Amino acid sequence: KGRRTEVYYRVKSVNYEIQSQARVFLGAVATEVGHTGKQIPIGTQPYKALPASFKDLTTDGEGLLVSNLKNGRSKYLMIVNRDLKHTQNVSLGIVKKVNRILKDGRSVRVKAGSTERHRLLPGDYLIYQL
């Protein structure tokens, strides 16, 4: 009928996020991928070790999907709430200063010695540039 529906606006929002994150993902290579939590999904592996810039990744939920990415000379840590039904509270210790990449592509400096706390909605993510 020529009218935009709720789905149109959701797709528009996702498309904007994808375009805003192109510098992170376009040409990136995953150097490590794994899961946290008490139960690791079948056919996957536990996440082994955070990069030296981070410590103490914890959540109060089912677990996270964590990826180390490399794109050219830049390195990233991506944390995803793998639970598609429940929000998870995530805590991450910052050892060395890093940048958190926002969904609109902007970077925010995170100080060394701080602790980041976030509520991740189902399927939501965090990206940090080392």
Contacts in CASP RR format, 6 or more apart in sequence:
PFRMAT RR
TARGET T0000
AUTHOR 0000-0000-0000
METHOD contacts of the structure
MODEL  1
KGRRTEVYYRVKSVNYEIQSQARVFLGAVATEVGHTGKQIPIGTQPYKAL
PASFKDLTTDGEGLLVSNLKNGRSKYLMIVNRDLKHTQNVSLGIVKKVNR
ILKDGRSVRVKAGSTERHRLLPGDYLIYQL
16 104 0 8 1.000
17 103 0 8 1.000
17 104 0 8 1.000
20 103 0 8 1.000
20 104 0 8 1.000
20 105 0 8 1.000
21 101 0 8 1.000
21 103 0 8 1.000
21 105 0 8 1.000
21 127 0 8 1.000
23 71 0 8 1.000
23 105 0 8 1.000
24 69 0 8 1.000
24 71 0 8 1.000
24 74 0 8 1.000
24 76 0 8 1.000
24 101 0 8 1.000
24 127 0 8 1.000
24 129 0 8 1.000
25 69 0 8 1.000
25 71 0 8 1.000
26 71 0 8 1.000
27 71 0 8 1.000
27 72 0 8 1.000
28 69 0 8 1.000
28 70 0 8 1.000
28 71 0 8 1.000
28 76 0 8 1.000
29 69 0 8 1.000
29 70 0 8 1.000
29 71 0 8 1.000
30 67 0 8 1.000
30 68 0 8 1.000
30 69 0 8 1.000
31 68 0 8 1.000
31 69 0 8 1.000
31 70 0 8 1.000
32 47 0 8 1.000
32 48 0 8 1.000
32 67 0 8 1.000
32 68 0 8 1.000
33 47 0 8 1.000
33 65 0 8 1.000
33 66 0 8 1.000
33 67 0 8 1.000
33 68 0 8 1.000
34 40 0 8 1.000
34 44 0 8 1.000
34 45 0 8 1.000
34 46 0 8 1.000
34 47 0 8 1.000
34 48 0 8 1.000
34 65 0 8 1.000
34 66 0 8 1.000
34 67 0 8 1.000
35 41 0 8 1.000
35 44 0 8 1.000
35 45 0 8 1.000
35 46 0 8 1.000
35 47 0 8 1.000
35 63 0 8 1.000
35 64 0 8 1.000
35 65 0 8 1.000
35 66 0 8 1.000
35 82 0 8 1.000
36 46 0 8 1.000
36 47 0 8 1.000
36 57 0 8 1.000
36 59 0 8 1.000
36 63 0 8 1.000
36 64 0 8 1.000
36 66 0 8 1.000
37 59 0 8 1.000
37 61 0 8 1.000
37 62 0 8 1.000
37 63 0 8 1.000
37 64 0 8 1.000
39 62 0 8 1.000
40 46 0 8 1.000
41 82 0 8 1.000
47 64 0 8 1.000
47 66 0 8 1.000
50 57 0 8 1.000
50 66 0 8 1.000
50 77 0 8 1.000
51 68 0 8 1.000
51 75 0 8 1.000
51 77 0 8 1.000
51 130 0 8 1.000
52 95 0 8 1.000
52 96 0 8 1.000
53 77 0 8 1.000
53 94 0 8 1.000
53 95 0 8 1.000
53 96 0 8 1.000
53 97 0 8 1.000
53 98 0 8 1.000
53 128 0 8 1.000
53 130 0 8 1.000
54 77 0 8 1.000
54 92 0 8 1.000
54 93 0 8 1.000
54 94 0 8 1.000
54 95 0 8 1.000
54 98 0 8 1.000
54 128 0 8 1.000
55 93 0 8 1.000
55 95 0 8 1.000
56 91 0 8 1.000
56 92 0 8 1.000
56 93 0 8 1.000
56 115 0 8 1.000
57 64 0 8 1.000
57 66 0 8 1.000
57 79 0 8 1.000
57 90 0 8 1.000
57 91 0 8 1.000
57 92 0 8 1.000
57 93 0 8 1.000
58 90 0 8 1.000
58 91 0 8 1.000
58 92 0 8 1.000
59 88 0 8 1.000
59 89 0 8 1.000
59 90 0 8 1.000
59 91 0 8 1.000
60 88 0 8 1.000
60 89 0 8 1.000
61 83 0 8 1.000
61 86 0 8 1.000
61 88 0 8 1.000
61 89 0 8 1.000
62 82 0 8 1.000
62 83 0 8 1.000
62 86 0 8 1.000
62 88 0 8 1.000
63 81 0 8 1.000
63 82 0 8 1.000
63 83 0 8 1.000
63 88 0 8 1.000
64 79 0 8 1.000
64 80 0 8 1.000
64 81 0 8 1.000
64 82 0 8 1.000
64 88 0 8 1.000
64 90 0 8 1.000
64 120 0 8 1.000
65 79 0 8 1.000
65 80 0 8 1.000
65 82 0 8 1.000
66 77 0 8 1.000
66 78 0 8 1.000
66 79 0 8 1.000
66 80 0 8 1.000
67 77 0 8 1.000
67 78 0 8 1.000
67 80 0 8 1.000
68 75 0 8 1.000
68 76 0 8 1.000
68 77 0 8 1.000
69 75 0 8 1.000
69 76 0 8 1.000
69 77 0 8 1.000
69 78 0 8 1.000
70 76 0 8 1.000
74 129 0 8 1.000
74 130 0 8 1.000
75 129 0 8 1.000
75 130 0 8 1.000
76 101 0 8 1.000
76 127 0 8 1.000
76 128 0 8 1.000
76 129 0 8 1.000
76 130 0 8 1.000
77 98 0 8 1.000
77 127 0 8 1.000
77 128 0 8 1.000
77 130 0 8 1.000
78 125 0 8 1.000
78 126 0 8 1.000
78 127 0 8 1.000
78 128 0 8 1.000
79 90 0 8 1.000
79 92 0 8 1.000
79 120 0 8 1.000
79 125 0 8 1.000
79 126 0 8 1.000
79 127 0 8 1.000
80 120 0 8 1.000
80 123 0 8 1.000
80 124 0 8 1.000
80 125 0 8 1.000
81 87 0 8 1.000
81 88 0 8 1.000
81 90 0 8 1.000
81 120 0 8 1.000
81 121 0 8 1.000
81 122 0 8 1.000
81 123 0 8 1.000
81 124 0 8 1.000
81 125 0 8 1.000
82 123 0 8 1.000
83 122 0 8 1.000
83 123 0 8 1.000
84 122 0 8 1.000
84 123 0 8 1.000
85 122 0 8 1.000
86 122 0 8 1.000
87 119 0 8 1.000
87 120 0 8 1.000
87 121 0 8 1.000
87 122 0 8 1.000
88 119 0 8 1.000
88 120 0 8 1.000
89 117 0 8 1.000
89 118 0 8 1.000
89 119 0 8 1.000
89 120 0 8 1.000
90 116 0 8 1.000
90 117 0 8 1.000
90 118 0 8 1.000
90 119 0 8 1.000
90 120 0 8 1.000
90 126 0 8 1.000
91 115 0 8 1.000
91 116 0 8 1.000
91 117 0 8 1.000
92 115 0 8 1.000
92 116 0 8 1.000
92 126 0 8 1.000
93 113 0 8 1.000
93 114 0 8 1.000
93 115 0 8 1.000
93 116 0 8 1.000
94 110 0 8 1.000
94 111 0 8 1.000
94 112 0 8 1.000
94 113 0 8 1.000
94 114 0 8 1.000
94 115 0 8 1.000
94 116 0 8 1.000
95 112 0 8 1.000
95 113 0 8 1.000
96 112 0 8 1.000
96 130 0 8 1.000
97 109 0 8 1.000
97 110 0 8 1.000
97 111 0 8 1.000
97 112 0 8 1.000
98 109 0 8 1.000
98 110 0 8 1.000
98 128 0 8 1.000
98 129 0 8 1.000
98 130 0 8 1.000
99 107 0 8 1.000
99 108 0 8 1.000
99 109 0 8 1.000
99 110 0 8 1.000
99 128 0 8 1.000
99 129 0 8 1.000
100 107 0 8 1.000
100 108 0 8 1.000
100 110 0 8 1.000
100 116 0 8 1.000
100 126 0 8 1.000
100 127 0 8 1.000
100 128 0 8 1.000
100 129 0 8 1.000
101 107 0 8 1.000
101 127 0 8 1.000
101 128 0 8 1.000
101 129 0 8 1.000
102 108 0 8 1.000
107 129 0 8 1.000
110 116 0 8 1.000
110 128 0 8 1.000
116 126 0 8 1.000
118 126 0 8 1.000
120 126 0 8 1.000
END
